[in-house]
Amino acid sequence: MTNKTILVTGGAGFIGSSLIDCLIKENQWNIISIDNFDSFYSRNQKERNIKNQLSSSFVSFFEVDFTNKIELNKTLDKYENIDTIVHLGAKAGVRPSIENPYNYQISNIVGTQNIFDLAIEKNCKQFVFASSSSVYGVNPSFPWSEDNNVLLPISPYASTKVGGELMGHSFSHLNKIRFVGLRFFTVFGPRQRPDLAIHLFCKKILNGEPINVFGDGSTLRDYTYIDDIVSGIRSAIDYNKSMFEIINLGNNTPVKLSELIAIIEDVLDKKALINRMPEQPGDVPVTYASIDKAIKLFDYHPKTSLKDGIKKFSEWLKSEDCIK
């Protein structure tokens, strides 16, 4: 049987490289991985993410910025058909988007349109899009359900993800290409971006440095382990029951920031030095996913607890020589 061709954008990143590891093991995909090594965090970490993938006969990696349509098309010109696109690449981060919203519009709106155009040109039939829990904004209707049609994003990053979902609906309708948008809830695990809380906290606590805690520690997040997210993406790649869906991928178990810190202290067997900071603009007080739809459509069942996931993450962090 001839392998299908799949394109993964953001392929050197946390979620993208983890998905590609999964796809390699299946021995049934020709995988095109693209990444522009955005300077938001270290190129070295991304290169470590894909080091073993570069020797795989199933993976073709290209360094290209998908906001540059000419270079994108030139890079992928030899591929006549791409069966599936998983668009994980994006300008990430809520707080930085407030400082530079223009760059987020270019990457997450214009860049996504370029990938849509590529999908049409390459006869793609399945398009999986990485959205975010941030699209819900400050929403008191817990747990957050995909049926909630009132989205009130409070950061430029979140607004671009809402935009991507809406663009996806018209794209799917006009071109008869299946679009599955996945709203990720606070993904963590090995390879996690270094700007995110669990990575920052673990590294600083291990190094004996104080951690910045914004607010009083009462904010809640629905932390979701990377393997569970990859499982959901994998189901989205195979999904064929309808032409357009938006689906939460979370853990359905919000945890207070203060409790997260206590779990990290327990796993690392080391107390945190806490530097109290004011609340940050753009941060929502709670994220809380309803996963009923994911269970129904994907048979999605998160398997990794927060504590077990932090244990696995801390082992990776130490092995990566990321601490002093």
BAFI-3210 file (N, C-alpha, C; in Angstrom, 3 decimals, decimal comma, padded with zeros to 6 digits):
// residues 324
n [1|2|3|4|5|6|7|8|9|10|11|12|13|14|15|16|17|18|19|20|21|22|23|24|25|26|27|28|29|30|31|32|33|34|35|36|37|38|39|40|41|42|43|44|45|46|47|48|49|50|51|52|53|54|55|56|57|58|59|60|61|62|63|64|65|66|67|68|69|70|71|72|73|74|75|76|77|78|79|80|81|82|83|84|85|86|87|88|89|90|91|92|93|94|95|96|97|98|99|100|101|102|103|104|105|106|107|108|109|110|111|112|113|114|115|116|117|118|119|120|121|122|123|124|125|126|127|128|129|130|131|132|133|134|135|136|137|138|139|140|141|142|143|144|145|146|147|148|149|150|151|152|153|154|155|156|157|158|159|160|161|162|163|164|165|166|167|168|169|170|171|172|173|174|175|176|177|178|179|180|181|182|183|184|185|186|187|188|189|190|191|192|193|194|195|196|197|198|199|200|201|202|203|204|205|206|207|208|209|210|211|212|213|214|215|216|217|218|219|220|221|222|223|224|225|226|227|228|229|230|231|232|233|234|235|236|237|238|239|240|241|242|243|244|245|246|247|248|249|250|251|252|253|254|255|256|257|258|259|260|261|262|263|264|265|266|267|268|269|270|271|272|273|274|275|276|277|278|279|280|281|282|283|284|285|286|287|288|289|290|291|292|293|294|295|296|297|298|299|300|301|302|303|304|305|306|307|308|309|310|311|312|313|314|315|316|317|318|319|320|321|322|323|324]
n.u [000,846|000,563|002,146|000,448|000,663|001,563|001,510|003,090|002,950|005,026|006,726|009,070|008,523|007,142|004,568|004,310|006,687|006,355|004,021|004,961|006,857|005,097|003,757|005,838|006,294|004,160|004,661|003,381|003,191|004,286|006,061|006,008|007,715|007,679|009,270|010,042|011,850|011,285|012,237|011,183|011,701|014,575|016,502|018,129|016,766|014,618|015,987|017,034|014,639|013,978|016,117|016,519|014,563|015,422|016,956|015,190|013,613|011,073|010,589|010,707|012,316|011,931|013,225|011,376|009,432|006,077|004,656|005,710|004,675|005,640|008,164|007,284|005,657|007,569|009,352|007,817|007,153|007,683|005,900|003,050|000,619|-000,855|-002,116|-003,093|-003,105|-001,672|-001,940|-000,023|001,774|002,402|002,422|003,105|001,873|000,308|000,876|003,122|001,781|000,243|002,069|003,046|000,967|000,682|002,560|001,443|-000,926|000,074|001,456|-000,486|-002,896|-002,510|-000,489|-001,853|-003,815|-002,171|-001,454|-003,957|-004,398|-002,350|-003,260|-005,483|-004,239|-002,689|-004,482|-005,503|-007,358|-007,974|-007,855|-006,311|-006,453|-004,684|-006,136|-007,027|-007,596|-007,780|-009,550|-012,014|-011,939|-012,880|-015,091|-017,872|-019,320|-018,953|-018,189|-016,227|-017,813|-017,922|-020,253|-020,819|-021,384|-020,588|-017,764|-015,235|-012,449|-009,511|-006,998|-004,630|-003,441|-005,360|-007,523|-006,607|-006,710|-009,440|-010,084|-008,772|-010,313|-012,809|-012,086|-011,438|-013,934|-015,221|-013,329|-013,475|-016,160|-016,267|-014,403|-014,722|-013,156|-012,268|-012,339|-010,924|-010,894|-008,942|-009,142|-006,721|-005,867|-003,774|-001,152|001,336|004,522|007,393|009,611|008,185|007,461|009,832|008,877|006,557|004,525|004,971|007,420|009,083|008,817|009,757|012,427|013,515|013,065|014,614|017,066|017,265|016,247|014,053|010,531|008,279|005,090|002,046|-000,574|-002,771|-002,491|-004,791|-005,789|-007,019|-006,098|-006,537|-004,658|-003,045|-001,632|001,019|001,010|-001,674|-002,787|-001,563|-002,735|-005,380|-005,033|-004,216|-006,550|-008,131|-006,938|-007,823|-010,553|-013,817|-016,543|-017,981|-017,858|-016,892|-015,638|-015,269|-013,329|-012,737|-009,680|-008,778|-008,237|-010,295|-010,114|-009,591|-006,874|-005,656|-003,258|-001,653|-001,848|-000,654|002,011|002,579|002,468|004,609|006,716|006,571|007,161|009,756|010,968|011,670|011,469|009,700|010,848|009,038|008,072|005,894|003,707|001,832|-001,390|-001,466|-002,193|-004,477|-004,418|-006,578|-008,864|-009,662|-009,395|-011,259|-012,155|-014,875|-015,016|-016,762|-017,586|-015,231|-014,881|-017,124|-016,793|-014,120|-013,471|-011,939|-009,866|-008,240|-005,215|-003,068|-002,143|-001,760|000,354|001,834|002,525|004,150|006,260|007,344|008,018|009,948|011,987|012,742|013,608|015,868|017,474|017,968|019,868|019,142|019,359|021,319]
n.v [-001,193|002,216|004,840|007,564|011,120|013,588|016,857|018,660|021,597|023,818|021,862|021,437|022,203|021,925|020,465|019,709|018,208|016,104|014,909|014,063|012,132|010,146|009,573|008,558|006,071|004,621|003,846|004,441|006,824|009,447|012,020|015,463|017,966|021,227|024,233|027,445|028,095|030,112|032,934|033,117|031,256|029,209|028,117|025,922|024,139|023,356|022,148|019,965|018,676|017,553|016,059|013,200|012,619|013,536|011,600|009,728|007,787|008,382|011,055|014,337|017,252|020,791|024,036|026,770|029,739|030,027|032,346|033,558|033,318|032,812|031,566|029,372|027,941|027,413|025,785|023,509|022,637|020,271|018,393|016,946|016,168|016,443|014,670|015,169|017,945|019,157|021,832|023,247|025,223|028,502|031,891|032,061|032,541|034,449|036,854|038,107|038,716|040,901|042,907|043,004|042,925|043,021|041,280|038,858|038,827|038,655|036,150|034,291|034,758|035,710|033,857|031,439|031,584|031,270|028,584|027,402|028,019|026,529|023,968|023,741|023,855|021,526|019,459|018,607|016,745|016,667|018,773|019,752|021,862|023,797|025,230|027,103|027,100|029,671|031,079|031,210|033,208|035,305|033,505|032,521|030,173|027,178|023,625|024,718|024,589|023,508|024,252|026,753|029,720|032,295|033,885|035,525|036,682|037,855|038,679|039,544|037,233|035,219|036,201|035,850|033,118|032,584|033,815|032,086|029,752|030,643|031,389|028,854|027,654|028,891|028,265|025,432|025,079|026,277|024,865|022,181|020,714|018,843|020,220|020,274|021,750|022,092|022,809|023,398|022,771|024,128|022,658|020,342|018,790|016,713|018,591|020,912|024,390|026,826|029,149|028,655|027,906|025,441|024,517|026,764|026,979|024,478|024,459|026,758|026,221|023,902|025,073|026,659|029,216|032,092|031,929|033,660|034,456|035,213|037,101|035,789|033,071|031,660|031,226|028,984|026,179|023,957|021,540|019,595|016,610|015,980|013,516|012,823|014,920|014,480|012,039|012,911|014,609|012,729|011,235|013,189|013,403|011,110|011,446|011,380|011,956|014,298|017,527|019,788|020,617|021,735|021,092|020,493|019,733|018,738|018,228|018,186|018,761|021,204|022,874|024,623|027,294|027,509|024,895|023,512|024,403|023,245|020,519|020,350|020,993|018,743|016,644|017,371|017,415|019,752|023,012|025,870|029,157|031,993|034,747|037,214|038,613|041,170|040,517|039,495|041,296|040,027|037,415|034,750|033,943|031,290|028,132|025,550|022,623|021,156|017,859|016,251|016,165|015,420|012,902|011,611|011,835|011,109|009,108|009,922|009,895|011,248|010,154|010,651|011,840|015,039|015,047|012,726|013,447|015,677|014,443|012,969|015,089|016,444|014,574|014,571|017,233|017,285|015,464|016,850|018,635|021,167|022,595|024,232]
n.w [000,000|-000,853|000,836|002,443|002,036|004,341|005,630|008,148|009,792|011,718|012,567|014,033|016,533|019,893|020,022|017,330|016,682|018,446|017,495|014,988|015,727|016,572|014,150|012,589|013,745|012,809|010,227|007,805|006,545|004,402|005,471|005,525|007,000|008,183|009,333|010,657|012,570|014,474|016,415|018,934|020,913|021,825|019,079|019,338|021,057|019,426|017,351|018,711|019,216|016,746|015,971|015,799|013,969|011,532|010,371|009,555|007,071|006,446|006,775|005,511|005,972|005,980|006,186|006,322|006,037|006,441|006,058|003,933|000,925|-001,668|-001,242|000,255|-001,603|-003,550|-002,126|-001,668|-004,153|-005,587|-004,696|-005,771|-004,701|-001,510|001,028|003,639|005,847|008,775|010,595|012,702|013,133|014,297|015,513|018,796|022,201|024,659|026,180|024,768|022,409|022,975|023,104|020,507|018,311|015,535|014,279|014,983|013,573|010,972|010,960|011,982|010,702|007,932|007,307|007,807|005,831|003,604|003,935|003,652|000,930|-000,192|000,444|-001,236|-003,742|-003,661|-003,665|-001,209|001,214|003,885|006,628|009,492|012,221|014,572|017,196|020,145|023,692|024,536|022,992|024,203|026,084|028,824|030,280|031,973|031,817|032,727|032,357|029,489|026,431|023,024|021,840|022,712|021,360|021,716|021,655|023,344|023,026|024,750|024,069|021,482|020,360|020,967|019,494|016,901|016,702|016,887|014,489|012,688|012,954|011,951|009,345|008,508|008,332|006,105|004,166|004,129|003,357|000,796|-000,683|-000,309|001,465|004,239|007,489|010,623|013,595|016,454|019,792|021,943|025,334|027,580|027,122|028,144|028,908|027,940|025,884|026,014|025,472|026,621|027,810|029,135|032,061|033,596|032,604|033,098|035,933|036,915|036,029|037,288|040,013|040,379|039,975|042,157|042,004|042,319|041,509|039,386|040,321|039,120|040,299|042,903|042,997|042,559|040,038|037,552|035,548|032,806|032,584|030,131|029,086|026,762|025,296|025,344|023,906|021,391|020,784|020,403|018,162|016,335|016,042|014,860|012,379|011,122|011,144|009,667|009,562|009,216|007,550|008,791|011,929|015,307|018,074|021,490|023,095|026,003|029,544|031,276|033,956|035,891|037,561|040,377|040,344|042,635|043,577|041,488|041,793|044,282|043,595|041,802|043,555|045,193|043,385|042,567|044,984|046,362|047,660|046,428|045,743|045,998|044,066|044,274|041,899|040,097|038,533|035,080|032,090|029,685|030,526|031,376|034,063|034,429|032,782|031,352|030,110|028,435|027,440|026,189|023,501|022,180|023,285|022,236|019,390|018,906|020,655|022,794|025,564|028,117|029,606|031,282|034,392|036,059|037,941|037,239|034,665|035,129|036,430|034,279|032,630|034,198|034,276|031,587|031,372|033,035|031,663|029,351|029,990|030,830|033,111|035,660]
ca.u [000,000|001,334|001,991|-000,149|001,546|001,030|002,327|002,960|003,607|005,532|007,177|010,182|008,045|006,745|003,497|004,583|007,704|005,790|003,117|005,750|007,380|003,986|003,495|006,960|006,110|003,082|005,212|002,414|003,107|005,382|005,847|006,684|007,764|008,256|009,386|010,899|012,705|010,948|013,162|010,447|012,566|015,847|016,620|018,779|015,772|013,863|016,865|017,060|013,349|013,873|017,415|016,362|013,638|016,109|017,526|014,094|013,279|009,684|010,470|011,434|012,209|012,303|013,170|010,702|008,446|004,860|004,095|006,290|003,966|006,501|009,137|006,548|005,279|008,807|009,896|006,979|006,734|007,807|004,804|001,828|-000,526|-000,677|-003,411|-003,522|-002,280|-001,881|-001,378|000,318|002,654|001,749|003,086|002,479|002,058|-000,702|001,459|003,856|000,876|-000,238|003,153|003,283|-000,162|000,818|003,250|000,527|-001,842|000,795|001,724|-001,613|-003,985|-001,972|000,196|-002,853|-004,404|-001,209|-001,556|-005,227|-004,181|-001,528|-004,126|-006,290|-003,335|-002,139|-005,587|-005,637|-008,728|-008,158|-007,084|-006,421|-005,984|-004,442|-006,706|-006,586|-008,609|-007,844|-010,642|-013,191|-011,791|-013,426|-016,391|-018,249|-020,131|-018,041|-016,979|-016,402|-018,291|-017,835|-021,560|-020,888|-021,085|-020,134|-016,344|-014,789|-011,000|-009,003|-005,627|-004,488|-003,209|-006,640|-008,370|-006,150|-007,164|-010,844|-010,058|-008,402|-011,475|-013,820|-011,539|-011,524|-015,307|-015,450|-012,398|-014,038|-017,417|-016,053|-013,473|-015,068|-012,032|-012,657|-011,590|-011,121|-010,177|-008,738|-008,829|-005,818|-005,903|-002,541|-000,411|002,637|005,239|008,712|009,746|007,336|008,109|010,454|008,202|005,327|004,666|005,563|008,837|009,749|008,832|010,646|013,819|013,954|013,091|015,796|018,256|017,218|015,889|012,645|009,597|007,294|003,705|001,179|-001,829|-002,746|-002,377|-006,114|-006,155|-007,133|-005,791|-006,868|-003,385|-003,255|-000,325|001,296|000,595|-003,123|-003,019|-001,176|-003,792|-006,514|-004,679|-004,206|-007,949|-008,615|-006,399|-008,649|-011,978|-014,465|-017,996|-018,577|-016,874|-016,350|-015,839|-014,396|-013,325|-011,831|-008,790|-008,329|-008,179|-011,547|-009,790|-008,813|-006,029|-005,200|-001,827|-001,005|-001,780|000,376|003,318|002,749|002,760|005,982|007,595|006,552|007,875|011,176|011,425|012,364|010,521|009,798|010,973|007,978|008,085|004,527|003,605|000,437|-001,982|-001,032|-003,265|-004,620|-004,566|-007,932|-008,801|-009,952|-009,675|-011,940|-012,676|-015,773|-014,456|-017,829|-017,584|-014,046|-015,169|-018,114|-016,300|-012,764|-013,210|-010,791|-009,850|-006,914|-004,717|-001,924|-002,452|-000,830|001,556|002,627|003,077|005,255|007,386|007,957|008,629|011,153|013,017|013,222|014,324|017,193|018,247|018,307|020,899|018,556|019,530|022,719]
ca.v [000,000|003,442|005,740|008,867|012,251|014,504|018,029|019,179|022,899|023,895|020,491|021,361|022,672|021,004|019,545|019,192|017,145|014,964|014,242|013,392|010,897|009,189|009,184|007,730|004,705|003,945|003,316|004,537|008,218|010,280|013,186|016,716|018,794|022,544|025,118|028,597|028,328|031,431|033,289|033,214|030,540|028,729|027,217|024,689|023,196|022,823|021,225|018,722|018,020|016,833|015,453|011,809|012,549|013,883|010,379|008,823|007,760|008,819|012,493|015,353|018,501|022,004|025,287|027,760|030,556|029,930|033,659|033,905|032,400|032,438|030,576|028,166|027,196|026,947|024,695|022,309|022,522|018,906|017,552|017,176|015,947|016,286|014,134|015,760|019,000|019,459|023,184|023,541|026,384|029,771|032,773|031,625|033,339|035,469|038,130|038,792|039,197|042,225|043,838|043,098|042,239|042,970|040,052|037,730|038,850|038,173|034,717|033,418|034,983|035,651|032,569|030,373|031,673|030,658|027,123|027,049|028,061|025,369|022,789|023,695|023,553|020,176|018,483|018,097|016,366|016,732|019,876|019,803|023,188|023,990|026,406|027,281|027,382|031,122|031,686|031,378|034,435|035,241|032,891|031,853|028,967|026,038|023,633|025,358|023,680|023,981|024,789|028,155|030,495|033,637|033,862|036,869|036,630|039,073|038,938|039,426|035,822|034,507|036,671|035,235|031,731|032,675|034,103|030,867|028,857|031,188|031,224|027,435|027,298|029,301|027,466|024,091|025,168|026,641|023,970|020,792|020,110|018,668|021,054|019,918|022,671|021,513|023,798|022,800|023,346|024,151|021,426|020,275|017,530|016,865|019,520|022,096|025,692|027,270|030,307|028,228|027,858|024,215|024,516|027,823|026,682|023,336|024,849|027,711|025,555|023,044|025,927|027,469|030,592|032,390|031,890|034,736|033,985|036,348|036,987|035,150|031,613|031,038|030,946|027,550|025,768|022,572|021,039|018,399|016,033|015,956|012,261|012,874|015,841|013,790|011,059|013,635|015,036|011,530|010,925|014,211|013,078|010,033|011,749|011,517|011,914|015,568|018,328|020,868|020,425|022,366|020,112|020,723|018,688|019,131|017,164|018,252|018,809|022,417|022,835|025,944|027,568|027,167|023,430|023,122|024,633|022,225|019,239|020,440|020,887|017,347|015,836|017,737|017,336|021,007|024,102|027,000|030,530|032,641|036,195|037,582|039,640|041,497|039,767|039,919|041,538|038,981|036,109|034,467|033,354|029,854|027,363|024,331|022,022|020,017|016,965|015,333|016,027|014,634|011,513|011,089|011,749|010,568|008,168|010,583|009,731|011,588|009,058|011,034|012,823|016,167|014,669|011,786|014,201|016,511|013,523|012,688|016,322|016,755|013,639|015,093|018,484|016,954|014,781|017,825|019,533|022,507|023,240|024,498]
ca.w [000,000|-000,959|001,973|002,234|002,330|005,338|005,931|009,510|009,985|013,092|012,802|014,986|017,821|020,965|019,625|015,993|016,691|019,171|016,549|013,950|016,334|016,545|012,761|012,120|014,262|012,087|008,964|006,708|006,116|003,931|006,326|005,211|008,207|007,923|010,489|010,354|013,738|015,021|017,504|020,199|021,854|021,307|017,928|019,784|021,560|018,292|016,623|019,491|019,041|015,467|015,640|015,376|012,834|010,284|009,783|009,188|005,643|006,298|007,046|004,748|006,731|005,259|006,934|005,485|006,728|005,630|005,746|002,628|000,032|-002,799|-000,770|000,645|-002,807|-004,195|-001,314|-001,762|-005,548|-006,121|-004,213|-006,541|-003,837|-000,065|001,458|004,907|006,435|010,188|010,703|014,092|013,167|014,640|016,475|020,046|023,405|024,918|026,615|023,698|021,362|023,386|022,808|019,067|017,669|014,069|013,887|015,173|012,438|009,785|011,073|012,290|009,748|006,568|007,155|007,718|004,485|002,681|004,063|003,002|-000,527|-000,517|000,528|-002,466|-004,859|-003,544|-003,624|000,157|001,573|005,342|007,194|010,950|012,611|015,999|017,831|021,524|024,718|024,757|022,218|025,055|026,848|030,181|030,040|033,225|031,567|032,839|031,527|028,199|025,396|021,646|021,468|023,131|020,158|022,077|021,979|023,710|023,273|025,395|023,632|020,030|020,014|020,996|018,390|015,643|016,686|016,482|013,060|011,974|012,940|011,043|007,998|008,191|007,950|004,718|003,358|003,989|002,618|-000,601|-001,385|000,001|002,182|005,644|008,427|012,025|014,466|017,790|020,821|022,920|026,680|028,375|026,835|028,816|028,770|027,329|024,757|026,203|025,289|027,880|028,402|029,795|033,517|034,144|032,218|033,859|037,365|037,196|035,807|038,306|041,323|040,391|040,043|043,371|041,662|042,595|040,387|039,373|040,374|038,817|041,023|044,228|042,881|042,468|038,654|037,252|034,184|032,457|032,060|029,300|028,761|025,331|024,662|025,177|022,793|020,153|020,533|019,834|016,801|015,481|015,745|013,935|011,059|010,560|011,271|008,353|009,722|008,794|006,828|009,621|013,364|016,291|019,162|022,615|023,601|027,332|030,545|032,022|035,387|036,186|038,759|040,806|040,206|043,905|043,646|040,522|042,409|045,327|042,930|041,295|044,727|045,629|042,386|042,575|046,380|046,608|047,835|045,509|046,223|045,224|043,889|043,927|040,861|039,776|037,436|033,764|031,117|028,669|031,166|031,846|035,403|034,419|031,568|031,803|028,883|028,257|026,425|025,768|022,042|021,815|023,659|021,295|018,011|018,819|021,755|023,430|027,008|028,656|030,447|032,116|035,432|036,141|038,683|036,422|033,541|035,620|036,652|032,972|032,152|034,969|033,819|030,300|031,602|033,566|030,619|028,321|030,512|030,823|034,408|035,984]
c.u [000,884|001,070|001,292|000,853|000,851|002,019|002,033|003,696|003,974|006,130|008,334|009,761|007,639|005,716|003,796|005,573|007,195|004,822|003,908|006,391|006,331|003,758|004,600|006,756|005,047|003,525|004,248|002,265|004,410|005,168|006,688|006,590|008,378|008,263|010,302|011,851|012,529|011,788|012,478|011,127|013,676|015,742|017,211|017,768|014,997|014,706|017,005|015,753|013,318|015,137|017,265|015,459|014,343|016,726|016,450|013,799|011,863|009,534|011,322|011,228|012,696|012,196|012,588|009,655|007,166|004,154|004,647|005,736|004,831|007,491|008,463|006,220|006,503|009,375|009,132|006,514|006,738|006,674|003,522|000,589|-000,085|-002,033|-003,972|-002,558|-002,669|-001,158|-001,214|001,160|001,866|002,697|002,383|002,708|001,047|-000,045|002,261|002,950|000,311|000,797|003,338|002,178|-000,012|001,473|002,358|-000,502|-001,171|000,973|000,443|-002,826|-003,466|-001,287|-000,778|-003,546|-003,471|-001,277|-002,879|-005,049|-003,345|-002,367|-004,960|-005,431|-002,875|-003,228|-005,748|-007,107|-009,029|-007,259|-007,367|-005,733|-005,833|-005,041|-006,304|-007,770|-008,779|-008,978|-011,874|-013,135|-012,249|-014,876|-016,803|-019,036|-019,243|-018,807|-017,264|-016,743|-018,159|-019,158|-021,735|-020,430|-020,643|-018,684|-015,873|-013,299|-010,503|-007,516|-005,575|-004,234|-004,530|-007,522|-007,924|-006,589|-008,660|-010,922|-009,734|-009,552|-012,526|-013,356|-011,663|-012,910|-015,576|-014,566|-012,968|-015,281|-017,178|-015,254|-013,710|-013,871|-012,427|-011,733|-011,952|-010,251|-010,121|-008,339|-008,017|-005,905|-004,576|-001,756|000,946|003,237|006,611|008,647|008,878|008,129|008,646|009,786|006,974|005,583|005,394|007,051|009,615|009,902|009,817|012,111|014,330|014,018|014,311|017,075|018,298|016,897|014,419|011,797|008,631|005,895|002,796|-000,184|-001,650|-002,673|-003,698|-006,553|-006,124|-006,813|-006,080|-005,634|-003,585|-001,905|-000,178|000,838|-000,910|-003,499|-002,691|-002,219|-005,009|-006,244|-004,732|-005,629|-008,527|-008,133|-007,272|-010,135|-012,623|-015,994|-018,696|-017,465|-016,261|-016,677|-014,838|-014,484|-012,308|-010,951|-008,201|-008,320|-009,426|-011,315|-008,954|-008,072|-005,579|-003,688|-001,081|-000,860|-000,731|001,762|003,597|003,091|004,190|006,986|007,691|007,356|009,377|011,815|012,237|011,335|010,789|010,005|010,039|008,108|006,699|004,511|002,135|-000,070|-001,579|-002,227|-003,293|-004,772|-006,009|-007,848|-008,955|-009,934|-010,202|-012,666|-013,778|-015,168|-015,496|-017,812|-016,390|-014,241|-016,100|-017,532|-014,972|-012,508|-011,968|-010,896|-008,446|-006,470|-003,663|-002,330|-001,414|000,458|002,437|003,267|004,242|006,473|008,112|008,649|009,932|012,305|013,605|014,080|015,742|018,067|018,709|019,403|020,416|018,722|021,008|023,404]
c.v [001,247|004,331|007,029|009,949|013,212|015,639|018,477|020,512|023,047|022,568|020,347|021,794|021,544|019,979|018,918|018,048|015,910|014,189|013,454|012,118|009,792|008,667|008,294|006,270|003,922|003,371|003,419|005,959|008,684|011,646|014,355|017,582|020,135|023,367|026,265|028,935|029,757|031,700|033,423|032,398|029,828|027,787|025,883|023,670|022,569|021,841|019,903|017,941|017,114|016,068|014,034|011,668|012,770|012,673|009,386|008,920|008,252|010,337|013,316|016,680|019,679|023,206|026,357|028,490|030,567|031,269|034,183|032,921|031,924|031,359|029,265|027,317|026,637|025,739|023,399|022,024|021,076|017,982|017,890|017,087|015,845|015,869|014,870|016,861|019,155|020,776|023,561|024,796|027,662|030,613|032,543|032,633|034,456|036,819|038,825|039,344|040,574|043,287|044,037|042,383|042,085|041,669|038,825|037,666|038,271|036,659|033,897|033,627|034,864|034,299|031,408|030,400|031,056|029,133|026,628|027,002|026,877|024,093|022,635|023,260|022,101|019,105|017,834|017,814|016,560|017,817|019,934|021,078|023,273|025,310|026,387|027,512|028,878|031,776|031,952|032,660|034,271|034,781|032,100|030,557|027,727|024,717|024,210|024,330|024,325|024,590|026,246|029,039|031,926|033,543|035,293|036,862|037,944|039,289|038,842|037,990|035,069|034,915|036,069|033,778|031,635|032,905|032,877|029,880|029,340|031,107|029,773|027,019|027,673|028,518|026,076|024,107|025,387|025,599|022,493|020,042|020,015|019,483|020,631|020,851|022,120|022,612|023,130|023,542|023,081|022,842|021,469|018,892|017,773|017,688|020,759|023,377|026,211|028,469|029,916|027,823|026,619|024,152|025,545|027,455|025,560|023,742|025,757|027,074|024,653|023,859|026,794|028,929|030,846|032,307|033,067|034,134|035,197|036,145|036,222|033,624|030,902|030,754|029,439|027,282|024,280|021,963|019,697|017,881|015,823|014,662|012,225|013,816|015,170|012,741|011,729|014,106|013,848|011,104|011,920|013,945|012,031|010,371|011,984|011,601|013,202|016,421|019,454|020,580|021,268|021,512|020,498|019,499|019,187|017,942|017,121|018,302|020,056|022,307|024,253|026,075|027,201|025,656|022,897|023,263|023,585|020,869|019,238|020,313|019,445|016,465|016,099|017,594|018,585|022,131|025,227|028,300|031,379|034,160|036,605|038,769|039,963|040,637|040,380|040,201|040,434|037,594|035,917|033,787|031,843|029,340|026,004|023,728|021,002|019,147|015,956|015,094|015,195|013,158|010,875|010,852|011,020|009,398|008,624|010,454|010,048|010,557|009,484|012,120|013,933|015,756|013,718|012,510|015,074|015,651|013,257|013,930|016,614|015,829|014,113|016,334|018,216|016,303|015,750|018,786|020,980|023,239|023,406|023,243]
c.w [000,000|000,247|001,561|002,617|003,286|005,561|007,352|009,563|011,455|013,518|013,772|016,385|018,746|020,484|018,270|015,982|017,423|018,286|015,510|014,488|016,288|015,121|012,202|012,520|013,490|010,742|007,791|006,160|005,472|004,582|005,832|006,463|007,844|009,211|010,102|011,494|014,259|016,276|018,862|021,297|021,094|020,109|018,357|020,290|020,413|017,483|017,377|019,327|017,815|015,094|015,114|014,161|011,505|009,604|009,362|007,694|005,385|006,363|006,085|005,466|005,898|006,200|006,023|006,334|005,895|005,426|004,415|001,593|-001,132|-002,381|-000,361|-000,578|-003,530|-003,463|-001,529|-003,187|-006,067|-005,682|-004,977|-005,661|-002,379|000,491|002,669|005,315|007,895|010,449|012,179|014,222|013,431|015,466|017,799|021,157|023,543|025,214|025,518|022,602|021,692|023,029|021,305|018,294|016,165|013,610|014,016|014,049|011,188|009,845|011,117|011,387|008,309|006,326|007,022|006,363|003,446|002,734|003,487|001,477|-000,988|-000,522|-000,737|-003,643|-004,848|-003,377|-002,261|000,467|003,063|005,905|008,687|011,423|014,124|016,442|019,303|022,453|024,931|023,976|023,085|025,881|028,288|030,055|031,273|033,047|031,545|032,867|030,144|027,134|024,023|021,169|021,876|021,971|020,444|022,540|022,208|024,032|023,849|025,114|022,113|019,585|019,929|019,823|017,061|015,555|016,371|014,974|012,226|011,872|011,932|009,591|007,550|007,753|006,499|003,760|003,094|003,111|001,127|-001,381|-001,119|000,583|003,652|006,552|009,846|012,865|015,880|018,765|021,931|024,251|027,402|028,266|027,539|028,614|028,177|026,043|024,898|026,022|026,617|028,519|029,208|031,245|034,023|033,826|033,042|035,330|037,687|037,078|036,914|039,694|041,432|040,532|041,302|043,135|041,995|041,331|040,513|039,333|040,220|039,473|042,328|044,184|042,712|041,035|038,406|035,791|034,013|031,778|031,353|028,817|027,258|024,652|024,434|024,029|021,462|019,786|019,896|018,416|015,849|015,095|014,742|012,514|010,359|010,499|009,901|008,411|009,283|008,190|007,659|011,080|014,143|017,555|020,223|022,847|024,915|028,261|031,417|033,534|035,688|037,522|039,084|040,627|041,482|044,059|042,672|041,142|043,483|044,723|042,406|042,443|045,200|044,685|042,446|043,958|046,740|046,678|046,835|046,280|045,364|045,255|043,398|042,953|040,616|038,620|036,102|032,857|030,060|029,242|031,639|033,207|035,424|032,987|032,008|030,603|029,151|027,166|025,943|024,258|021,569|022,160|022,628|019,900|017,877|019,765|022,523|024,946|027,533|029,692|031,461|033,105|035,429|036,839|037,875|035,247|033,961|035,932|035,340|032,431|032,877|034,586|032,496|030,511|032,100|032,497|029,522|028,759|030,486|032,140|034,684|036,513]
res [m|t|n|k|t|i|l|v|t|g|g|a|g|f|i|g|s|s|l|i|d|c|l|i|k|e|n|q|w|n|i|i|s|i|d|n|f|d|s|f|y|s|r|n|q|k|e|r|n|i|k|n|q|l|s|s|s|f|v|s|f|f|e|v|d|f|t|n|k|i|e|l|n|k|t|l|d|k|y|e|n|i|d|t|i|v|h|l|g|a|k|a|g|v|r|p|s|i|e|n|p|y|n|y|q|i|s|n|i|v|g|t|q|n|i|f|d|l|a|i|e|k|n|c|k|q|f|v|f|a|s|s|s|s|v|y|g|v|n|p|s|f|p|w|s|e|d|n|n|v|l|l|p|i|s|p|y|a|s|t|k|v|g|g|e|l|m|g|h|s|f|s|h|l|n|k|i|r|f|v|g|l|r|f|f|t|v|f|g|p|r|q|r|p|d|l|a|i|h|l|f|c|k|k|i|l|n|g|e|p|i|n|v|f|g|d|g|s|t|l|r|d|y|t|y|i|d|d|i|v|s|g|i|r|s|a|i|d|y|n|k|s|m|f|e|i|i|n|l|g|n|n|t|p|v|k|l|s|e|l|i|a|i|i|e|d|v|l|d|k|k|a|l|i|n|r|m|p|e|q|p|g|d|v|p|v|t|y|a|s|i|d|k|a|i|k|l|f|d|y|h|p|k|t|s|l|k|d|g|i|k|k|f|s|e|w|l|k|s|e|d|c|i|k]
***
